[in-house]
Amino acid sequence: MEQLVWLGLSAGTTLLSSLLFTGLGARVAWGQPTAAVQTNLQLAVCLSDWDGALHQIDRLLASPDMPPKDRANLVVLSRQFQRYRLDRVVHPPTQACDPLLTGFGLSGFTPLQPLNLEAALYASVGQGQPNVTSDQHTRRQQAVYAAGLHQIHATPIPALSPAQRLNTSNGSGVTAGAVSRGVNVYAFLAQAGDVVTLNVNVTRILPGLLYRDDDSQLFLFDSEGNLLADNDDFTRLQSQLSDISLPSTGVYYAAITTYNNNPLLNGDRQISGWQGLGGSSIEYTLTVTGLTPADQVGRLE
C-alpha cells in the first residue's frame, strides 16, 4: 500500500505497487525490450500520462512470458487508467518517483547545488570573503554539479547505460563533455510531437587514437533503444540533427562518439552494443532545443 499512498490513487488499486515497482520485475527475468517497457510504464504513471501508460500495458500484455496472474492484474490496471484518462486525473509526482524523474528539471526533482559552507560562514559574521584557500572537496562538488555529473543514472538499455540526465525545465538542455574511444549517453524528457534539434559543438581537439580532428558522431534513440536518427558530418566534421519529430512522450537518448564507433543494431534498428573504436578525441558541448518544458511533459496530452 505504500506506493499506492504516494501516487494518490484510489484505495482499491492495491496491485499497482506490487505490479509496477516490486512483484512483476521480481518474478520475471525480462529481456531488454520488456524491461524498457516496464520502466516506461512506471514513468508514464509518474507523469500522469495515461495514454502512454495504456500503450505500455498493451506492450506488456503482448509478451508471451507474462504470468497469468500479472496478465489479469494488468487488465484491471488498464481499466483503472482508462478511467483516469476519461476523468483527466492528474497526480502530482512525489518522492517515490525520484529514481525516474530526478535530474530532468521537474519542480521538486532538481537537487540543490552544494553549499560553499566556508564562504557562507564568513559572510554570516560580516567578515566578507574569507582570505583562505577554498575547500578542495567543495570545489570538486561544485564542478561535478556544474557538469551535471551528479545526474548519471542506469537505464534499462545496457548499451545506453549509464546516461547523464539533461535539465530541460525551460524546453532546452545544454551540457559539456569529452569523448575519444568510448560513448557518452545523455537522457532527456520529451512530449509526443516535439520537434527537436541536437547540436554537437566541438570546443577542443585533442590527439586521438588515429586522428587529430573534430570528427564527432551523434545518434538519437527512443526509450526502447530504437535508432531514430544519426549524423556524422553536418558542418565539416561536426554533428547535428535538425527538426526531428519525436513520436511519443517519454525518455530519449542522445549518444556521442567519434568517427568509426557505431551502434550495433538488430533487424528492428534496436541497439544491442557498439562496434569500433573512435579514432579522434574531442571536448564538446551538446545542446538540445525544441522540447516541451519538463514540468509540462505528459500532463494530460
C-alpha positions as CSV (number, residue, x, y, z in Angstrom):
1,M,0.0,0.0,0.0
2,E,2.9,2.4,0.4
3,Q,3.3,3.0,-3.3
4,L,-0.4,3.5,-3.5
5,V,-0.3,6.3,-1.0
6,W,2.3,8.3,-2.8
7,L,0.7,8.0,-6.1
8,G,-2.6,9.2,-4.6
9,L,-4.5,6.5,-6.4
10,S,-7.9,5.1,-5.3
11,A,-7.7,2.8,-2.3
12,G,-8.8,-0.2,-4.2
13,T,-5.8,-0.3,-6.6
14,T,-3.5,-2.3,-4.3
15,L,-2.0,-4.1,-7.3
16,L,-0.1,-1.0,-8.5
17,S,2.7,-1.2,-6.0
18,S,3.2,-4.9,-6.4
19,L,2.9,-4.9,-10.2
20,L,4.8,-1.8,-11.2
21,F,7.5,-1.5,-8.6
22,T,8.2,-4.9,-7.0
23,G,6.3,-8.0,-7.9
24,L,6.4,-8.1,-11.7
25,G,10.1,-7.4,-12.1
26,A,11.0,-9.8,-9.3
27,R,9.2,-12.8,-10.8
28,V,10.2,-12.4,-14.4
29,A,13.7,-12.1,-15.8
30,W,12.9,-9.5,-18.5
31,G,14.9,-9.1,-21.6
32,Q,15.9,-5.6,-22.8
33,P,12.7,-4.7,-24.7
34,T,10.3,-5.7,-21.9
35,A,12.5,-4.2,-19.1
36,A,12.4,-0.9,-21.0
37,V,8.6,-1.2,-21.5
38,Q,8.2,-1.7,-17.7
39,T,10.3,1.4,-16.9
40,N,8.3,3.4,-19.5
41,L,5.1,2.3,-17.7
42,Q,6.4,3.5,-14.4
43,L,7.5,6.8,-15.9
44,A,4.1,7.3,-17.6
45,V,2.3,6.8,-14.2
46,C,4.7,9.3,-12.5
47,L,3.8,11.8,-15.3
48,S,0.1,11.1,-15.2
49,D,0.5,10.2,-18.9
50,W,-2.4,7.8,-19.1
51,D,-2.3,7.4,-22.9
52,G,1.4,6.4,-22.5
53,A,0.7,4.1,-19.6
54,L,-2.1,2.3,-21.5
55,H,0.2,1.9,-24.5
56,Q,2.9,0.3,-22.3
57,I,0.4,-2.0,-20.7
58,D,-0.7,-3.2,-24.2
59,R,3.0,-3.9,-24.9
60,L,3.4,-5.9,-21.7
61,L,0.2,-7.9,-22.4
62,A,1.7,-8.9,-25.8
63,S,4.6,-10.6,-24.1
64,P,4.3,-14.4,-24.3
65,D,6.2,-14.7,-21.0
66,M,3.7,-12.8,-18.9
67,P,2.5,-14.9,-15.9
68,P,-1.3,-15.3,-15.9
69,K,-1.7,-13.5,-12.6
70,D,0.2,-10.5,-13.8
71,R,-1.7,-10.6,-17.1
72,A,-5.0,-10.4,-15.1
73,N,-3.7,-7.6,-12.9
74,L,-2.6,-5.6,-16.0
75,V,-6.1,-5.9,-17.4
76,V,-7.5,-4.4,-14.2
77,L,-4.9,-1.7,-14.2
78,S,-5.7,-0.9,-17.8
79,R,-9.3,-0.3,-16.9
80,Q,-8.3,1.9,-14.0
81,F,-6.1,4.1,-16.2
82,Q,-8.8,4.4,-18.8
83,R,-11.0,5.9,-16.1
84,Y,-8.2,8.3,-15.2
85,R,-7.8,9.3,-18.8
86,L,-11.6,9.9,-19.1
87,D,-11.7,11.9,-15.9
88,R,-8.5,13.8,-16.8
89,V,-6.9,12.8,-13.4
90,V,-3.5,14.3,-12.6
91,H,-1.4,13.0,-9.7
92,P,1.5,15.2,-8.7
93,P,4.7,13.1,-8.7
94,T,6.2,12.6,-5.3
95,Q,9.3,11.1,-3.7
96,A,8.7,7.6,-4.9
97,C,9.2,8.9,-8.5
98,D,12.7,10.2,-7.6
99,P,14.6,7.4,-9.4
100,L,12.7,8.1,-12.6
101,L,12.4,11.9,-12.5
102,T,15.4,13.4,-10.7
103,G,17.7,15.4,-12.9
104,F,15.3,16.1,-15.8
105,G,14.3,19.6,-14.4
106,L,10.9,18.9,-13.0
107,S,9.9,21.1,-10.0
108,G,10.8,19.3,-6.8
109,F,13.1,16.8,-8.5
110,T,16.2,19.0,-9.1
111,P,18.9,18.7,-6.4
112,L,20.3,21.8,-4.8
113,Q,23.8,23.0,-5.7
114,P,26.3,22.1,-2.9
115,L,26.8,24.9,-0.5
116,N,30.1,26.7,-0.1
117,L,30.0,26.4,3.7
118,E,33.3,28.2,4.2
119,A,32.2,31.4,2.4
120,A,28.7,31.2,4.0
121,L,30.2,31.1,7.4
122,Y,32.4,34.2,6.9
123,A,29.5,36.1,5.3
124,S,27.2,35.3,8.2
125,V,29.5,37.1,10.7
126,G,30.1,40.1,8.4
127,Q,33.7,39.3,7.6
128,G,33.2,39.3,3.8
129,Q,35.0,36.7,1.7
130,P,37.5,34.5,3.6
131,N,41.2,35.0,2.8
132,V,41.8,31.3,2.8
133,T,42.1,28.6,0.2
134,S,38.7,27.2,-0.8
135,D,37.9,23.7,0.4
136,Q,39.0,21.2,-2.2
137,H,36.1,18.9,-1.6
138,T,33.6,21.7,-2.0
139,R,35.3,22.8,-5.3
140,R,35.0,19.2,-6.6
141,Q,31.3,19.0,-5.6
142,Q,30.6,22.3,-7.4
143,A,32.5,21.2,-10.5
144,V,30.6,17.9,-10.6
145,Y,27.3,19.8,-10.2
146,A,28.1,22.3,-12.9
147,A,28.9,19.5,-15.3
148,G,25.8,17.6,-14.5
149,L,27.8,14.5,-13.5
150,H,25.7,14.1,-10.3
151,Q,22.8,13.1,-12.6
152,I,24.3,10.0,-14.2
153,H,21.8,7.1,-13.9
154,A,21.5,3.5,-15.0
155,T,19.0,2.8,-17.8
156,P,17.1,-0.3,-18.8
157,I,19.1,-0.5,-22.0
158,P,22.6,-1.9,-21.4
159,A,24.2,-0.3,-24.5
160,L,22.9,3.1,-23.4
161,S,23.7,2.9,-19.7
162,P,24.6,4.9,-17.8
163,A,23.2,8.1,-19.1
164,Q,23.5,11.7,-17.9
165,R,20.1,13.4,-17.5
166,L,19.6,16.8,-19.0
167,N,17.7,19.5,-17.2
168,T,15.1,20.8,-19.7
169,S,13.0,22.8,-17.4
170,N,12.9,25.7,-19.9
171,G,12.4,23.5,-23.0
172,S,16.1,23.1,-23.9
173,G,19.2,21.5,-22.4
174,V,22.9,22.0,-22.6
175,T,25.9,20.1,-21.2
176,A,29.6,19.6,-21.9
177,G,31.7,16.5,-22.2
178,A,34.7,14.8,-23.7
179,V,34.9,11.6,-25.7
180,S,37.6,9.6,-27.6
181,R,37.2,5.8,-27.8
182,G,34.1,5.5,-25.7
183,V,30.5,6.6,-25.9
184,N,28.8,9.4,-23.9
185,V,25.0,9.0,-23.4
186,Y,22.5,11.7,-22.4
187,A,18.8,11.3,-21.5
188,F,16.1,13.9,-21.8
189,L,12.3,14.0,-21.4
190,A,10.1,14.9,-24.4
191,Q,6.5,15.2,-25.4
192,A,5.0,13.4,-28.4
193,G,5.2,15.8,-31.3
194,D,8.2,17.8,-30.0
195,V,10.4,18.8,-33.0
196,V,13.9,18.9,-31.6
197,T,17.4,19.9,-32.8
198,L,20.5,18.4,-31.3
199,N,23.8,20.1,-31.9
200,V,27.4,19.0,-31.0
201,N,29.9,21.8,-31.0
202,V,33.5,20.7,-30.6
203,T,35.3,23.1,-28.3
204,R,38.7,21.5,-28.2
205,I,40.6,18.9,-30.4
206,L,43.0,16.5,-28.7
207,P,45.3,13.8,-30.1
208,G,43.1,10.8,-30.8
209,L,43.9,7.1,-31.4
210,L,44.1,7.6,-35.2
211,Y,43.3,11.3,-35.9
212,R,43.6,14.8,-34.6
213,D,40.3,16.3,-35.8
214,D,36.8,17.3,-34.7
215,D,35.0,14.2,-36.3
216,S,32.1,13.6,-33.9
217,Q,29.1,11.3,-34.4
218,L,25.6,11.8,-33.0
219,F,22.9,9.2,-32.5
220,L,19.3,9.6,-31.2
221,F,17.4,6.7,-29.7
222,D,13.9,6.3,-28.2
223,S,13.1,4.9,-24.8
224,E,13.4,1.3,-26.0
225,G,16.8,1.8,-27.8
226,N,15.5,2.1,-31.3
227,L,17.7,4.3,-33.5
228,L,15.6,7.3,-34.7
229,A,18.3,9.4,-36.4
230,D,22.0,9.8,-36.7
231,N,24.6,12.3,-38.2
232,D,28.3,12.2,-38.8
233,D,29.3,15.3,-40.9
234,F,26.8,18.1,-40.7
235,T,29.1,21.2,-40.7
236,R,32.6,20.0,-41.8
237,L,33.2,17.1,-39.4
238,Q,30.8,18.2,-36.6
239,S,27.4,16.7,-35.9
240,Q,23.8,18.0,-35.8
241,L,20.3,16.5,-36.0
242,S,17.8,19.1,-37.1
243,D,14.0,19.2,-36.7
244,I,13.4,15.6,-35.6
245,S,9.8,15.0,-34.8
246,L,9.5,12.7,-31.7
247,P,6.8,10.1,-31.9
248,S,5.9,9.6,-28.2
249,T,6.1,11.0,-24.7
250,G,9.0,9.7,-22.6
251,V,12.7,9.5,-22.3
252,Y,15.0,9.8,-25.3
253,Y,18.8,9.1,-25.5
254,A,21.5,11.1,-27.4
255,A,24.8,9.3,-27.8
256,I,28.0,11.0,-28.8
257,T,31.1,9.1,-30.2
258,T,34.0,9.9,-32.5
259,Y,34.3,8.6,-36.1
260,N,34.0,4.8,-36.5
261,N,32.4,4.0,-33.2
262,N,28.9,2.9,-34.3
263,P,25.9,1.2,-32.7
264,L,25.2,-2.5,-33.4
265,L,21.5,-2.7,-34.4
266,N,19.2,-5.7,-34.8
267,G,16.6,-6.0,-37.6
268,D,14.3,-3.6,-35.8
269,R,17.1,-0.9,-35.6
270,Q,17.3,-1.5,-31.8
271,I,20.7,-1.1,-30.3
272,S,22.5,-4.1,-28.7
273,G,26.0,-2.7,-28.4
274,W,28.8,-0.7,-30.0
275,Q,31.4,-1.7,-32.6
276,G,34.7,0.0,-33.5
277,L,36.9,2.4,-31.6
278,G,36.6,6.2,-32.0
279,G,39.7,7.5,-33.8
280,S,39.5,11.1,-32.6
281,S,39.5,12.8,-29.2
282,I,37.4,15.9,-28.5
283,E,35.8,18.1,-25.9
284,Y,32.3,19.5,-26.9
285,T,29.0,21.0,-25.8
286,L,25.7,19.3,-26.6
287,T,22.6,21.5,-27.0
288,V,19.1,20.1,-27.3
289,T,16.3,22.5,-28.3
290,G,12.6,22.3,-29.2
291,L,11.4,20.4,-26.2
292,T,8.3,20.8,-24.0
293,P,9.4,22.2,-20.6
294,A,9.9,19.2,-18.3
295,D,7.1,20.2,-15.9
296,Q,4.6,20.0,-18.7
297,V,5.6,16.7,-20.2
298,G,2.8,14.1,-20.1
299,R,0.3,16.3,-18.3
300,L,-3.0,15.5,-20.0
301,E,-1.8,15.5,-23.5
